[in-house]
Amino acid sequence: MRSRHHLGPILGGLVIGAAILSGCAERPVSVTDTATSAPKIFTARYVCDDGSVLDVRFQGETATVATSTGGTVVLPQRVSGSGFRYADAGHSLRGKGRAANWTVDGTTATTCQDQEPD
């Protein structure tokens, strides 16, 4: 009859341990995880080899690109192996670190560098 009595302390310890661990587990919160949190906004100014300037506003899953010629385009985020990529049917902005490539309507990409604010 000993078998019933020696499991009690073991099971009790397991239940208490599980309760402690479940109280410690905390789900990480992403930038857009809660309804009250707006996505963070990042801005950058890219000066390109072809002389163009891109003012980019990164917010959530979009990048709004304002060009020095006066055009503005909103690009959805796309999957990228590393770095970032935003593209639609006619425009592409992809980069890593402070460098980016800007492509319009399938033309050869122009290389751009992020300019630090003065």
C-alpha positions, 0 to 999 in steps of 0.5 A: 500500500505504500505506492499511493502515499509516495506519489503525493509529494512528487505530484504536488511538487510538479503541480507547484513547479508548473504553476511557477513556470507558467507565471514566469512565461511572458509572450514578447510584444512586437511593435504592432502587437496591441491595438493601442500601439501604432507601428513605429515610424522611421524616416531616411533620406537617400542620395542616389548615384544618379542625383536623385534624392529619396525621402522614405517613411517606413511605417509598419509594413509599408514604405512611402517614397517621395522622390526629388522629382515630386512623385510619391509612391507607397510600397508594400514590404516584401520578403527579403533574405536579409536587409529590407525590400519594398516593391510594387509592380513598377518600383523597388526599394531594397537595401541593407544597412545604409545602402539601398537600390532604387528601381523604377519600371524595370530600369537599372537600379541606382545605388543610394546612400542613407544620409545622416541628419546634420 
